[in-house]
Structure formats: structure tokens, C-alpha cells
Amino acid sequence: MNRVLIIGGGAAGMMAAISARNHGAEVTLLERNNRVGKKILATGNGRCNYTNVNLSIKNYHGNNPKFAHSFIAKFGVEKTMDFFEKLGITPAIEEEGKVFPLSFQSSSILDVLRFELEDLNVEVITDAYVVDIKKTKGFTITTKDGRKIYGNRIILAAGGNAAPSTGSDGNGFLLAQKMGHRVTETFPGLVQLKLEGDFFKQVDGVKFPGIAGLYEKDQLIKEDRGDILFTSYGISGPPILQLSRTALEYLNKGKRVGLRISIIHTKNQEELYEYLQYRFAFMPRKTIETGLIGLINKRLIIPILKEIGIDKNKQIAHISNEEIRKISSILTDLRFNIIGSKSWKDAQITAGGISTDEIDNSTMESKLIEGLYFAGEIVDIDGDCGGFNLQWAWSSGYIAGENAAVM
């Protein structure tokens, strides 16, 4: 019987194992941690946003994001939801098409996958850190403790560099490179951004709904909206995570990229200016600091006024139209220079990976080594926040497992 060895017990690895077993192969899954699926438990803030009904190829990135298209077409959102529903996961569709288990527990996804692995008699070997792969007639895997395991086919689903505490330390890239594969430049994706300036310690922890836009000079590159969080080093929140990959791409190319934040996004600058004139007419005896209470987060008031050079104790009756324009400008268009990001331990995914030029675009098999397959984050494909990365793991894992099982 064909024996498929799968390196990595994350989302892609478990899906690949189930798919290969269902297509007739004997399957051994090797996981470096003491249990499989550790990273799944952290997804979706512990709720596991496992796919997205609004999926589009535009949600994917890499040197050739279109590579993902055929796999998502073969095993897409409907098949994924059907697959998990048959395992016991009732879907709950929330805002922006995000799909969660109705239990809203990441552990539900992991539990049903682990049960399925056990029910299908997939051999799961934990604490198995693979240090070498040799291609002979089949493949020989060597683990850190000296064990040797043999198989006919291998699926490398060892993840990337992101969240190394869950087991993703880049070892899969080293294994692929030893076998002759090229790894494109990797950098953190879906990660918090570091910003230039001394503004941030004063506003650390302030959260507000707003719009964040990436700019090169005055040209808008990309924007997103949602809850934005100031931190001691810069900025975070879902819109920032969505923009982070593009921001780091520009920085890695030596380009300067700026971030514009709209603290008040329901009015444009001119509308806010007119509103502030109306608002301030009712409170001439108040200080400007007091006059802004109820408009923006109280902790933002003094730093904002300091940034535009207005004395917080200045009475509103003495505030000029020019100063009101400064306030309306900064609240709708607060600008920062991006200087970097938080580290791999804070990133949700890896941008970059094994070059898709060296992987068959219908089977996930290596073009260099017959019988070697790839799945998941280890490949140079990454998605936006919102269930798109897990969908790539399910799609690529399923197709890799299906094809690796066929002798």
C-alpha cells in the first residue's frame, strides 16, 4: 500500500492526512509538538474563523497569487463547509462573510479533526522534529531523536515562521531548501506596525473605530476600516493587520510608506470643520480640552492638541478658525511614517515561502522531486485576515493529500 508521510500537524497537515487516508493511502502524520493543531486554537481570537463566504482570489498574495485559484476552485468554501458540517461543525456566518463554528470555539474544529484522524486510523507521531529527508526509492525521514521513518510520498506542511511558539520556526523551509527548492523572501504578515514618533506611549491602549490608509507620497495604496488600537510602539487592530503585508512589501523594497488614520471617519475634513464651529458655539467658556470631550476618546485629546500646537487650556472663545481647521485636519487625516513591524512571534502568518514556480499548479507536487508535495503556509501564498488563510490550508491540504495517495 502507498504510505504517505506528512510533516506538520497543523490545519493543512491534518486536512492532507484525512484526504490521503480517504483516498486509500496509509498515512503517518508527524508533529513536532506534543499534540497536533496548536495554532488552530489561537485563530479567530479563539473562535476559529475557518473560512469566508466572500472569498476571492483577490484575497490572496504572493509572487503569483493566481496559483491558489485552481486549488480553491477544486476544494472551496462550499466543500469546506460541507466537509466540516459532516464532521459535526454547524457554521455561523457573521459580518464580512466570516464563518465560525456555531459553538464559537476553536477547540471544536480541532476536536473534530483529531477524532477523524483517529477514526480513520491515521498514525500520529508527536514530538517528532524532522531534521532530514532523503529521497531513495521512496523517502526516508530522520527525526531529531534519531528515528527513521519510511514512506512512498511526502507532504511537507510544516508551516512558516509566524507564531514560533506554536511550532512554526521555519524548519520546513530548511528541509525544502536541502531538497533543492527555492524559498522566496519571507516576512511577517498580519502583524502590528511600528510607527515613527513619540506620540504613542501617551495613547497606548486607546481603541476607536476608524479608517487606516497606506500611502506612498500622496498616492493611496490600500485602505481598510474597523477598530484601530494605538500601542506603545505604534498601531494595531484588524485594519492594520490587513495593511501590514503591503506596508512591509514596500519597506522591503526600500520605499517609504506612510499611514493615514481617520479618527473621525463619518465626516470629511470640511464637514468636520463646519461641525466644530457649530459645536464650539455652545461652549465658549470651556477650554479646548474640555470642549473635545465626547467627540473623541478622552486620552487622545491632549496628545492631539500637542501635536498641532494648541494649548489645552485655551478658552474656546479664543480659538481661531485656523486652529479649528487644524483640529478637523488631524482628526480626519493623522499621519505617521511606518518604520517596521512587530516580530515573528506576533505575526499571524508568513508572507513568502516555497516558490510556486516549482510546484505543480494542479496537484501541489514538487516539479523538482517526484513524490514530494507541499501544503499550507509553507508555500508562497498568504491570505487576508478573515478566514482566507485557513481556507488555503484546507484547499491545498486536501488536494495535496488526494494526489499523494494515488500511486
Sequence and secondary structure as in RCSB ss.txt:
>XXXX:A:sequence
MNRVLIIGGGAAGMMAAISARNHGAEVTLLERNNRVGKKILATGNGRCNYTNVNLSIKNYHGNNPKFAHSFIAKF
GVEKTMDFFEKLGITPAIEEEGKVFPLSFQSSSILDVLRFELEDLNVEVITDAYVVDIKKTKGFTITTKDGRKIY
GNRIILAAGGNAAPSTGSDGNGFLLAQKMGHRVTETFPGLVQLKLEGDFFKQVDGVKFPGIAGLYEKDQLIKEDR
GDILFTSYGISGPPILQLSRTALEYLNKGKRVGLRISIIHTKNQEELYEYLQYRFAFMPRKTIETGLIGLINKRL
IIPILKEIGIDKNKQIAHISNEEIRKISSILTDLRFNIIGSKSWKDAQITAGGISTDEIDNSTMESKLIEGLYFA
GEIVDIDGDCGGFNLQWAWSSGYIAGENAAVM
>XXXX:A:secstr
  EEEEE  SHHHHHHHHHHHHTT EEEEE SSSSS TGGGGGGGGT   EETT  GGGEESSSGGGGHHHHHHS
 HHHHHHHHHHHT  EEE GGGEEEETT  HHHHHHHHHHHHHHTT EEE S  EEEEEESSSEEEEETTS EEE
ESEEEE    SS GGGT SSHHHHHHHHTT  B   EEES  EEESSS STTTTT EEEEEEEEEETTEEEEEEE
EEEEE SSEEESHHHHHHHHHHHHHHHTT   EEEEESS SS HHHHHHHHHHHHTT TTSBHHHHTBTTB HHH
HHHHHHHTT  TT BGGG  HHHHHHHHHHHH EEEEEEEE  GGG SEEE  B GGGB TTT BBSSSTTEEE 
GGGBS EE TTTHHHHHHHHHHHHHHHHHH  
